[in-house]
C-alpha cells in the first residue's frame, strides 16, 4: 500500500513514508532536547501547516475565487475529502480501546469544562443573546483540520487514527450542545446536524470496518488514499481562506474570554488531568494537542446559519488560529512530544 513505513506500518495518509519517518524522527529528537530546543523543533514541524493556512488567506484575497467558489471547496472537504481520510486511516488502525479509554475520558472532561466555562461567559458579559450563543462555542469547539495535520506530522497514521478516534467520540457532544444553544427550530434541526455529520459517519464506519477485521479492496483503498492525500492541504488552505479579521472590535469581552479559555485554560486542564490519571505516550500527546487546538471554522458557519451573531465567532476563529502558531508548540513541548 502507498505510504508504508520501512517496518510495514502504514505511513501518514497522503505523505511518502520517508517524509513521515523524518517528521517522527524530528519529534523524537525534540522529546529528548532541552525545553527551549524542544519548542523550536516542534515549531519547525508545525510551521508548514500554518504556512498553508496563511497561503489560504492570501489566495482568498488575491486568487480571484468568489465566495461561492470557496464554499464549494469547503463542502468538498467536509463531505468528501475528510471523511475519506478518516475512514481510510481508521479502517487500517488496530486500536486498543482499553488503552484508549483514559484518553477518551480525559478529552470528555476537558470538553465538559470548556462547555461550563462557555456558559459562565453569559454571567460575565452583558451582550445580546445572539452574541452569547455564537461566542459560547469558542470555549470548546476544535479545529479538526489543524488537529489531523499536526497529529499526522508528529505520529504518522497512528496519530491520525488516535485523534480521529477522539474527534469521533467528542464531535457529537460538541455539535449537540452548540446547536441546542443556537437552536430556533426544535429538535429535528439538531438531530439532523448530528446524525448527518460526515465526520461521525466516517469514524463509525472506519472503526466498524477495523473491528470486523476486514480489508479494503486494493482499488478502493487506492481511491481513498488519493482523496486522503488532498484532504489535509485543502483543509488547511480552506481554514486560511475562512479567516476574517474585520470583526475584532465586536464583543471584545466574549472574544478574548473565549480565546483565553481555548488556548490557555483548556490545555492546562488537559495537562493536569493527564498527570492525575497517569496518561502517557501517544494518547497523552493527542489529548494535549486536542485541548490546544484553535477554534473550529464550523462554529462560524453554524452560528450564521442559525441566526446568531457570527462576527464574534469569526474573530475568535481568526485570533485562536493565528495565536496557536505560538501556543501549540509550547503545549506540545510540555507534553514532551
C-alpha positions, -999 to +999 in steps of 0.1 A: +000+000+000+013+035-007+027+053+023+040+024+043+070+028+067+100+005+065+087-018+091+055-023+072+033+000+093+011+025+073+025+059+069+006+091+071-022+092+045-011+112+015+026+116+026+055+095+014+069+071+041+103+087+041+089+120+050+067+106+077+097+089+092+116+122+090+088+140+109+087+113+136+124+112+140+124+150+144+097+147+170+117+120+189+148+143+189+126+171+202+114+149+231+150+144+243+161+180+238+162+209+262+129+227+268+138+256+245+152+234+218+121+212+220+098+242+214+119+252+184+119+217+169+081+214+173+076+248+158+096+238+128+074+206+124+042+227+127+054+256+106+044+241+072+009+236+084+005+272+093+022+283+061-006+266+042-032+284+064-016+317+056-015+307+019-052+301+020-057+336+035-037+351+006-054+331-020-088+343-009-078+379-013-058+376-045-067+345-064-100+358-078-121+329-064-155+342-054-174+334-021-194+307-037-163+290-051-147+288-016-180+275-002-179+247-028-143+239-018-153+237+019-182+215+011-160+191-009-135+189+020-162+184+046-183+158+028-157+140+006-120+145+014-120+145+052-144+115+056-121+096+031-091+104+053-109+093+085-123+061+071-090+052+054-069+058+085-093+041+110-100+011+087-063+003+088-059+010+125-055-016+153-070+003+183-067-010+218-098+005+234-087-003+269-056+017+264-075+045+246-103+048+272-083+072+295-076+094+265-113+095+256-124+102+292-098+130+296-109+145+263-145+143+275-137+160+308-118+188+290-148+194+267-173+195+296-150+220+314-150+241+282-188+239+279-192+250+315-168+280+310-187+289+279-220+291+298-202+311+325-195+339+300-231+348+300-228+359+336-196+379+329-206+400+299-236+420+291-240+412+254-272+403+235-283+367+234-272+363+198-237+373+207-236+348+236-250+320+215-223+325+189-193+332+212-203+303+235-188+278+211-154+295+213-147+277+246-148+242+234-151+238+195-119+224+180-104+227+145-101+192+132-082+202+101-053+215+121-056+186+145-053+160+118-024+178+102-003+182+133-011+146+145+000+132+112+032+153+111+041+141+146+030+105+146+021+094+111-011+074+105-011+062+142-015+099+152-043+104+127-061+073+139-057+083+176-070+119+171-097+106+147-110+083+174-110+112+199-128+135+174-153+109+166-161+105+203-164+142+210-179+157+178-214+145+187-213+162+221-198+194+207-224+195+179-254+188+201-245+214+228-237+240+202-268+235+182-291+234+212-278+268+224-282+282+189-314+263+180-345+282+169-363+254+151-367+225+176-353+190+179-354+180+143-327+205+134-301+195+159-308+158+154-302+161+117-270+181+123-256+153+145-268+122+127-259+136+093-224+147+103-200+131+077-171+130+102-191+110+127-203+086+100-168+081+086-154+075+121-181+050+129-177+032+095-139+031+098-140+017+133-166-009+124-145-020+094-114-023+115-131-041+144-146-066+119-111-074+106-120-065+070-096-054+044-104-028+017-101-040-019-069-026-035-088-004-059-110+012-033-081+016-009-061+034-037-090+058-044-094+066-007-056+071-004-058+097-033-087+115-016-069+115+017-038+130+002-058+160-009-077+164+024-050+180+046-036+206+023-070+216+010-084+217+046-056+239+058-060+263+028-097+265+035-090+273+071-069+302+060-094+313+034-120+315+062-100+338+084-118+371+090-101+399+108-126+426+102-147+418+133-120+422+161-139+451+176-171+430+181-180+419+217-144+421+229-151+406+263-166+375+248-140+374+221-109+374+244-126+353+271-131+325+245-096+329+232-081+326+267-102+296+276-094+277+243-057+284+241-047+286+278-072+272+302-083+240+284-047+229+277-038+235+313-068+214+324-058+186+299-022+186+313-035+184+350-060+157+342-034+137+323-009+139+351-035+129+376-047+099+356-012+087+345-020+091+308+012+087+287+025+081+252+007+090+221-027+092+238-014+118+263+001+138+234-031+135+215-052+149+244-028+178+247-029+185+210-067+183+211-070+207+240-047+233+225-063+234+190-077+267+177-114+271+173-133+253+145-143+272+114-175+252+115-186+272+145-188+303+123-208+285+097-232+271+123-236+305+141-245+324+109-268+296+096-288+296+128-293+333+132-266+342+158-240+370+156-213+353+136-190+383+137-176+374+171-172+338+161-153+348+130-130+369+152-125+340+176-116+316+148-091+341+133-074+350+166-072+315+180-058+302+147-031+329+145-021+327+182-020+289+182+011+292+160+028+302+192+008+283+218+007+249+202+045+243+202+046+254+239+019+230+250+032+201+229+067+207+243+052+205+278+037+171+268+073+162+257+061+152+222 
